[in-house]
Amino acid sequence: MMHTDLKQKTTLYWLLLIVSLNMILAGILIRILAPQLHLNPYMIISIGLIFAAIAGANLIKLNLLRHHPAHVQEWAVYEKDERVQMIRWRAGNTAFIALMEVLFLSLIILSITSSPQAGVDALWYFLAFLAVFPMAVYYWQVLRLQKRM
């Protein structure tokens, strides 16, 4: 990782952190000052928190690399190590499977507890979409990568 690359990434993550803090502030202000709006302030705050966590974690990593320049080349080699990549892919795959299990369980529980007379349940369709779409993308990606390799 070159020095300019490190500076660019640091700038990008600082920008992401500023945007995410503004999202959190906007969500709080919408909740307090304009509760009559048809916006979900908790959704805005949640997205801001996710982006802030991503930016904060990466800024910590980049700050450590900046203060220890001898480790920059070592870190670049570590990032490209096949064993490390395989561990990350397996961890990501396990997290994906766990997420799918939670989504399917939520969908089943919602299906059991909801009344059929209630009409269209947007939450059920949203959970179904969250369960089916990532699974379809996952299998499409597996097939695409298997053809390529």
C-alpha positions as CSV (number, residue, x, y, z in Angstrom):
1,M,0.0,0.0,0.0
2,M,1.6,3.2,-1.1
3,H,1.6,6.4,0.9
4,T,-0.7,8.2,-1.5
5,D,-3.1,5.3,-1.4
6,L,-3.1,5.5,2.4
7,K,-3.9,9.2,2.3
8,Q,-6.7,8.7,-0.2
9,K,-8.2,6.0,1.9
10,T,-7.9,8.1,5.1
11,T,-9.6,11.0,3.3
12,L,-12.4,8.8,2.0
13,Y,-13.1,7.3,5.4
14,W,-13.1,10.7,7.1
15,L,-15.6,11.8,4.6
16,L,-17.7,8.7,5.2
17,L,-17.5,9.4,9.0
18,I,-18.7,13.0,8.5
19,V,-21.6,11.9,6.3
20,S,-22.6,9.2,8.7
21,L,-22.5,11.6,11.7
22,N,-24.7,14.0,9.7
23,M,-27.1,11.2,9.0
24,I,-27.3,10.3,12.7
25,L,-27.9,14.0,13.6
26,A,-30.5,14.4,10.9
27,G,-32.4,11.3,12.2
28,I,-32.3,12.7,15.7
29,L,-33.5,16.1,14.5
30,I,-36.3,14.6,12.4
31,R,-37.5,12.6,15.4
32,I,-37.5,15.6,17.7
33,L,-38.5,18.5,15.4
34,A,-40.6,16.9,12.7
35,P,-42.3,13.7,14.0
36,Q,-45.2,14.3,11.6
37,L,-43.0,13.5,8.6
38,H,-43.5,10.1,7.0
39,L,-39.8,9.3,7.4
40,N,-38.5,6.7,9.8
41,P,-35.8,8.5,11.8
42,Y,-34.6,5.2,13.3
43,M,-33.7,3.9,9.8
44,I,-31.7,7.0,9.1
45,I,-29.9,6.8,12.4
46,S,-29.2,3.1,11.9
47,I,-27.7,3.6,8.5
48,G,-25.6,6.4,9.9
49,L,-24.4,4.1,12.7
50,I,-23.5,1.4,10.3
51,F,-21.5,3.8,8.1
52,A,-19.9,5.4,11.2
53,A,-18.7,1.9,12.4
54,I,-17.3,1.0,9.0
55,A,-15.5,4.4,8.8
56,G,-14.3,4.3,12.4
57,A,-12.8,0.8,12.2
58,N,-11.0,1.6,8.9
59,L,-9.7,4.9,10.3
60,I,-8.2,3.1,13.3
61,K,-6.5,0.6,11.0
62,L,-5.2,3.3,8.7
63,N,-4.0,5.4,11.7
64,L,-2.0,2.4,13.0
65,L,-0.5,1.9,9.6
66,R,0.4,5.6,9.3
67,H,2.1,5.6,12.7
68,H,4.0,2.4,11.9
69,P,5.2,2.8,8.3
70,A,7.5,-0.3,8.6
71,H,4.3,-2.4,8.8
72,V,2.7,-0.9,5.6
73,Q,4.5,-3.3,3.3
74,E,3.9,-6.2,5.7
75,W,0.2,-5.3,5.9
76,A,-0.1,-5.2,2.1
77,V,1.4,-8.7,1.8
78,Y,-0.8,-9.9,4.6
79,E,-3.9,-8.6,2.9
80,K,-3.0,-10.5,-0.3
81,D,-2.2,-13.7,1.5
82,E,-4.4,-16.6,0.2
83,R,-4.8,-18.1,3.6
84,V,-6.1,-14.8,5.0
85,Q,-8.5,-14.4,2.1
86,M,-9.8,-17.9,2.5
87,I,-10.4,-17.4,6.2
88,R,-12.3,-14.1,5.5
89,W,-14.3,-15.8,2.7
90,R,-15.3,-18.7,5.0
91,A,-16.1,-16.2,7.9
92,G,-18.3,-14.2,5.5
93,N,-20.0,-17.3,4.2
94,T,-20.7,-18.4,7.8
95,A,-22.1,-15.0,8.6
96,F,-24.3,-15.1,5.4
97,I,-25.7,-18.5,6.4
98,A,-26.4,-17.3,9.9
99,L,-28.2,-14.3,8.5
100,M,-30.2,-16.4,6.2
101,E,-31.2,-18.7,9.1
102,V,-32.4,-15.7,11.2
103,L,-34.3,-14.3,8.2
104,F,-36.0,-17.5,7.4
105,L,-36.9,-18.1,11.1
106,S,-38.3,-14.5,11.3
107,L,-40.3,-15.1,8.2
108,I,-41.7,-18.4,9.6
109,I,-42.6,-16.8,13.0
110,L,-44.2,-13.8,11.2
111,S,-46.2,-16.2,9.0
112,I,-47.4,-18.2,12.0
113,T,-48.3,-15.2,14.2
114,S,-49.9,-13.0,11.6
115,S,-53.6,-13.1,10.8
116,P,-54.7,-14.0,7.3
117,Q,-57.6,-11.5,7.5
118,A,-55.2,-8.6,8.0
119,G,-54.6,-8.2,4.2
120,V,-51.3,-7.4,2.6
121,D,-48.5,-7.5,5.1
122,A,-45.6,-5.4,3.8
123,L,-43.2,-6.8,6.5
124,W,-43.7,-10.3,5.3
125,Y,-42.9,-9.4,1.7
126,F,-39.9,-7.4,2.8
127,L,-38.6,-10.3,4.9
128,A,-39.2,-12.7,2.0
129,F,-37.3,-10.4,-0.3
130,L,-34.4,-10.1,2.2
131,A,-34.3,-13.9,2.3
132,V,-34.6,-14.7,-1.4
133,F,-32.7,-11.9,-3.1
134,P,-29.3,-12.4,-1.3
135,M,-29.6,-16.2,-1.7
136,A,-30.2,-15.8,-5.4
137,V,-27.2,-13.4,-5.7
138,Y,-25.1,-15.9,-3.7
139,Y,-25.9,-18.8,-6.0
140,W,-25.5,-16.7,-9.1
141,Q,-22.1,-15.6,-7.9
142,V,-21.1,-19.2,-7.0
143,L,-22.1,-20.4,-10.5
144,R,-20.4,-17.5,-12.2
145,L,-17.1,-18.0,-10.3
146,Q,-17.2,-21.8,-10.9
147,K,-17.4,-21.2,-14.6
148,R,-14.5,-18.7,-14.5
149,M,-12.2,-20.8,-12.4
